[in-house]
Amino acid sequence: MRPLYVRVHARDNVAIIVNPEGLPAGSAFADGLTLAEFIPQAHKVALEDIGAGDPVIRYGEIIGRATRAIPRGSWVREELLSLPSAPALNQLPRATAVPPALPPIENITFDGYPNPDGTAGTRNILGITTTVQCVAPTVDYAVQRIKAELLPHYPNVDDVVAITHTYGCGVAIQAPGAAVPIRTIRNLALNPNLGESPLIVSLGCEKLQPARLFPQPPGLPVLPNDEPFVVRLQDQHGFQDMIVAILRFAEKRLEELNRRRRVPCPASQLTVGLQCGGSDAFSGVTANPAVGHAADLLVRAGATVLFSEVTEVRDAVHLLTPRAVNEEVALALIHEMAWYDEYLERGSADRSANPTPGNKRGGLANIVEKALGSVAKAGTSPLMGVSAPGERVTTKGLVFAATPASDFICGTLQLAAGMNLHVFTTGEGTPYGLAMAPVIKVSSRTALAERWPDLIDVDAGRIAMGQATIQDIGQEIFHLILEVASGRRKTWAETWKLHNAPALFNPGPVT
């Protein structure tokens, strides 16, 4: 294979090495560039002499300044870059370059399970919501019994999921930050894939009482005879009675869910969450732009597309506020950035804590470079809305759902936002999956797809090799989304039942 590099933007003075094993010193490219030293795959090469203090540019943006002179053909490593300041939030353009609405794509449907509120499930799952960690092992035991003894009698129900977590007691339940985990648990219970009728298991003495979790209106979910769908373990006579009570209510819910059937649903009832994890320098070149193209197609079809991860947007926010559909949406995005800046500061941290050792091994020098690649998932359509952590999203089109960048917390918060299907891009690789929604895994490099053929659903690395275009892979992802949403295809994460536990974001004090 001849020496290859990828340069993203005409302004860039660095590019990333494509060759899987990296390239040795003396490797010559077609344009005459010769490497001064060995450079691993995905790492940056200087395309020109860069003087000390000069900007290092990738994606057409400054990702840092050189701490010393970097000769042409040299490896541009993390330690050679100083981290620039994040964009000043009070100076951002707001709704100044709103993209024109993309032409609609008519009559796109998927086979889903309609819900009374106008949403639809891509799966038909019994969800058991817990109010406190104390009940988690009991609920886990009950779920094993339900799957073994009851679920086989209800063939139209896909699964039974325990929504367990570490919240509910020993916390400052009145603190302002408590609103985030409480509304997250509530909205997880109402996820479209759970049919919007949760079964709740409570201990009885916890701070997060069922009535606080589901205040009036609409109040606690009930049976047709107004009996609340709540099991309080402290009201039962021993462990076996607890299990019997949970199974009794579970069977009633399974009977309801089993009556549901897939029917053609408009694409407007899809809410697709986008996330990246184990990112590398190819993520912003292959997987994320391809997902961004798929996102544009989904928006054109009427769907809702969620992108998230505040710290992986913060350094590219100046590219997003101009795309806000109006000033109100731009200000909402700025508010979420400012809130998170203050949250990190309270913890004596900042955005520079984000890149992982794997990100750096994959060629990402700092959070600026990572963020510029991350926002490629957002495609090119106008930003139509912004939601705070744990809030339910009702806006159609492209929406920023504010979350931390943690894979598990982000996925949990996107489920609370109403996500019924997840697209996850990765460069270094992760077997991550969710129990409540199918996860489509997209690799940024062909080498990962070849190493993990039974975990990766789409190989976007073909873009870097010149074997496919961003549009080709984006179309492939779009069609796979419709197939998976309709239940006609299973993702690898579903096939192996890889389910990461829900992970709440709790910015409030623990007492």
N, C-alpha and C positions, 0 to 999 in steps of 0.2 A: 504494500500500500504506500503510495507516495505521501510525502509530508503534507498535512492539511491543517489549516487553522480556520476559525470562524471569527469574523469581525462583524459586529452587529450594526454599527452606525458609521457613517462616513467620517464623523468627527473623532471616532475612537483612536487612541494611540496605543491600545493594547488589544490583543485577540487571545482566544483560548485554543489550545492544542486539541485536535480531534483524534489523532492516532491512539488506539487503545492502550498501547504499552508506553506511551510517551515518546519523546524523540531525543536522541543523543546530540551532543555538541557537534556542530558541523553540518547538521541536516539543513538542506537548502530547499526553499519553497519556490514555486513557479514565478513569483514576483521578484526573486532575487534575495529575499530575506534569508539570512543564515543564523542558526542558533549558536549563541556563544557558550551555552552550557546545556546539560540535560534538563528537560522540562517535562513533568508528568502530564498525562492526559487531563484536560479540563483546566489546567493552570495557565496563567497569563504570560504572554511574551510581549516585550516592548517592540512596537512596530517602528519606532523612531527613537532617537536619543531623547531621554527625559532628564532635564536638569534638576538638581536639588531644589525643592520648593515648587516645582512645576506640577500642574494638575495631571492626574492619571484619569483618563476618560474611558468609560465603557457605557454602552447604551446611550451614547451621546451626552452623558452626565458625568460630573466629577465624582469619582468614588474615593478620592483621597489625594494627598500631595506627597510627592516623593521625598523621603527623608534624606536621601543622598542621590547622586547621579546614577541613572540606570541606562547603560548603553543599549543601543538597538540590538535586538536578538537575545536579550537577557531575560531571566525569569523574574517576573514582577511578583514578589512574595508579600505575604501579610506584613512582615516586619519592616518592609520598605515603604509602607504607606502610613501616613497620619490620618486619623479619623476626622472628617470634616464635621462641622456643626450641623445639626438637623435643621430643616427649613423652619424659619421663624413663623409661628402660627398666626401672628397678627399682621403678617405681610403677604399672606397667600391670596392669589387671585380667586375670586368667587363667581362661579357661573359665567365666566368670560369667554369660554370657548365650548359651548354646549354642542356636542355632535348632533347632526340632524338625525331624526328617528330613522332607524334602518327599515328598509322595505319589508313589510310583513310576509311571513310564509304561512299560507292558509292551509287549513284542514289537516294539521298535524295532530295526531291522537296517539294515545297509548291505552292499553287495557289495564284499568285500575279499579279500585274499590271506592266508590263515591261515599262521601261523608255528608251529614246534614248541613254543615256550615259552608259547603262549596269546595272544600278540599277533597283530595282523593289519596288513598293509600297505594303505594307500589307493592306493599306486602300486607298481609292480614294477620296481625299478631295480637295475642293477649298480653297486655302489659300489667304487671303488678307493681304498684307504686308504694314505696316505703316512706314513712315520715321521719325515721331515725335509724341510725346504724345499729342500734340494739337489736332490731328485729331481722337484720340481714341474714344471719345464718339459718334462722327458722324459715324465712322465705325461700332461701336457696334450697333447703331440704324439701319444702313443699313443691317447688318448681320441678325438682327431680321426680317427685311422685306424680305430678300432673303430666309431665312428658311421658312417663312410663305407663301410667294407668288410664289417663283420660284422653290425651291428645290423639292417640290412634283412632278414637271413635269420632273425631271431628276432622275429616280429611281436607276441608276447605280452610282450615286454620294453619298458617305456616309455622308458627313457633309460639313459645311462651317465654317472656322476658321478665326477669326481676330487675326493677329499677332501684338498685341499692346504691348507697352513698355514705359519706362520712359525716353528714350534717345532721341537724335535728335537735341536739341538746348539747349542753356545755358550751354554748355560744351566746354572744350578746344579741339576742333575737330582736331587740328594738333598735339596734345600731343601724345607721343609714345603709351600710354595706350589706346588711342582712337581706335587703330587698333582692339582691342579685341571686343568691342560691335559692331563695324561696320561690321566686317567679320561674327560675330554671326548672326546679322539680315539678312545679305546677304545669308548665308548658311541655315538659317531657311527657307527662301523663296524658296530655292532649295531642300528642303527635299524630298526624294523619294516618300513619301506619298502624296505630293502635285502635283505630275506630272511634276515638274520642270518648270512650266510656271506661274510665280506669277503675280498677279494683285497688283499694287502699288498705295497707296493713300498717297499723299503729301499735305502739307499745301501750300507751295510755297516760304516762306521766311526763312525756317529753315536752320540750318548749314548742316545737313545731307541731301543734295540734292539727288534726285534719281540717277543722273549721278555719284555721288560719291559712292552711294551704289552699283551701277552696272556699274563700269568703263569699258571702251573698252580695250580688248575684254572681254566678249561677248557683253557688252552693255545692254541697257534696253530691257526687253522682249517686243516683238511686235506682232501685229496681222499680218495675211497674207498680208495685204496691207501696211505693214510697219508702221502702226499707233501704237505708243507706248502704252503699257498696263499701262498707268499712268493716274490717276485722280488728278488734282491739285485743291484743294478746293477754293483757292483764284481766280481761273479763272472762277468760277461758279457764277450764279446770284441768290444768296440766298440759304438757307438750302435745300429747296425742289429740286432745280437744282443739288445740290451736291449729294443728294440721288439718283436722276434719273440717273446721270452720273455713279455712282458706280454700280447701278443695271444693267445699259446697258452693261457695261464691264463684270460684273459678269455673265450675261446670255450668253455672247459669250464664256466665259471660261467653264461654265457649259455644253454648247453644246459639246465642245471638250472632256471634262472629261467623259461625259455620253457615248461617243463612246467606251470607254475603257472596256475591259472584263478581268476577271481573267483567267490566263492560267498557266499551270505548269511551275514553274521557279526553277532553281537549287538553292540549299541551299547557294551557293556562293553569291546570291543576298540578303541574310539576313544580316542585321547589328543590332545586339542585344546589347543594353546597359544594364549594370548591376549597381545597386545602392542599398545602404542600408540606412534606416532611422528609427529613433526610435529604435536603436539597443540595445540589451541587451547581457548578458554574454552567452546566448545560441546561439546568431547569428553566432559566430565563430565555433560552435559545430554542428549545425543542418542545418539551412537555407543556410548560406554562403558556406559551403562545398558541399551541395547538388547542389547549383547553379554552383559551381566550376566544379562539375562532368558534369552537363549539358553543361557548357562552353567548356569542353574538347570534348564532343560529337559534338557540333556545329563546333568547329575548325576542327575536323576530317571530318565533312561533307562539309567543304570548306567555312564556314561562317566567318564573322568578328564579334568579340566579344570585346566590349569596357568595361573596368573597369576604375574607375576614383577616385575623391576625394583625392586631394593631402595630406591634413592633416591626412587622414585616411590610407595613404600609407607610409607617411614619416618615421614613426618609424619601419616599416617593409621593408624599401627599400633595406636593405642589403640581404633580401631573394629574391629580384626580379632582381637586377642588374646581378647576376650570370646567371640568366635564359635568359638574353637578347641574341638575335640570333647573335649579333656581338657587337663589342665595340662601334660602332657608335650609336646603339640603346641604349646601356647602358649609354653613355654620354648624350644622349638626355633626358633620364629619370632623370639623376642627374641634368641636367640643369633646368628642370621643378621644381624639389625639391628646388634647390638653389634660383630660381626666387621667389618662394612662401615664402621661409624663409625671403628674403629681403622685400617682400611685407608686411608680417606680422610685421616685425620689424619697417617699416615706420609708421605703425599704432599703434606702442607701444603695440603690442600683440605678442603672440607666440602660438605654437600648443596646449598648455595646456588649451586654451580658448575653445577648441572644445567640450569636453563631455558636454552633456546637463543634467539637473536634472533628466530627464527620463532615460538617459543612466545609470546614477549612481544608480537610483532606481532599474534598471534592473540588477545591479550587476557589472557594469563596473567601475573599480577603477580609471582609467586614460586613456589618449590617447594612451599609449603604448599598453595596453591590447585591446583597441578598434581597433587599427590598425592591430594587429596580427590576430584578428578575421575577420577584413574586407577583407584582401587580400586573404582569402580562396576562395572568389568569382572568383579569377583569375585561379583556377584550376591548372593544372600541365604542360601545354604546353609551348613552347618557347615564349618569348615576342618578337613579330615581328615588332612592331613600337610604336612610341610615337607621339602624336599630341599636339600642344599648344591650349589654350582655344579658341574656336570658329572656329578652322580649320576644313575643310572637310577631313575625313579619307578615304583613298583609298587602304590602305594595307589590305590584307586578314590575317585571323588568330587572335591571341590575341594582342590587342593594348591598351596601356594606353592613354586615352584621358584626358588630364590635366583639372581639374575643381576644384573649391572650393567644400567643403563637404555639403554646403547648398543643401537640396533636390531640391529646385525649380531651383536654378542656375545650378546645376549639370544636371538635366533633360533637361533644355533648351540648355545647351552646347552640350549634347549628341545628341539632335535633330539636332543641327547645324552640328555636325560631320557626320550626315547621318543616324542616328539610325532610323529604321523603326519598332522596337518593343522593349519594355522596361520590364525588370524583376527587381522587387523591393522587397527586404527582410526587414522584420520588426519584432521586438520583443515586443515593447511597443504598436505598432499599429498606423496607420495613414491612413486616407481616400484619400490620395494623388492620383492624376491622371493627365493625359495629354490629350489635345485635339488632338494633331497631331499624336499620336501613342498609340496603346493599351498598358496597363500596367498590367502585371501579378504580383499579390501580393502573397508573400511567407512568412508565419509566422514561427518564430523560436520556438514557444511554442504552444502546443495543446490548452492550456487554452485560448490563444488569438483567435485561429481559432474557438473555441466553442463559445466565447463571440461575435465574429464578423463573423458569418457564411455567411453573405451576403456582405462581403468585402474582405475576404481572399480567394484566389483561390487555394492555395496549403498549406497543413499543414505539415511542416517539423519537427514539434515537436515530431512526431511519432518516429523519430530517437532516441531521448533521452529516450523515454519510451521503447525502444527495440522492437517496433512494425514494424520497417522498417529500412533498411540500407541507408547510404548516396547514394549508387548506385541506390537503388530502387527509392528514391525521385528524384534523378538527372535524371533518365530515364523518370519519370513522368513529370518533368518540360520540358525536351527536347521535348517530344511528345505534350505537351500542347502548347509549342511555335509554333510548326508546325501547329497545329489546329487553334490557334488564328491568326497566320500569314495568313492562308488560308481563314479566314473569316467564318470558320465552327463553331467556338466557340467565345463567347464574354466574356471578363473579367468582374468582378463585377464593376470595375471603369467605364468601357464602358457602362454597363447596366444602371448605375445610372447617367451617363454623368458627372462624377466628373472630372473637368478640372481646374487644377491650372494654373494661368496666367503665361505667359513667364516671366522669371526673368533674366535680362541681368547681366553679370559680367562687371562692369566698373571700372577698376583700375586707370583711368585717372581723372584729376581734373574737378570739376564742377565750372563754372565761375559765 
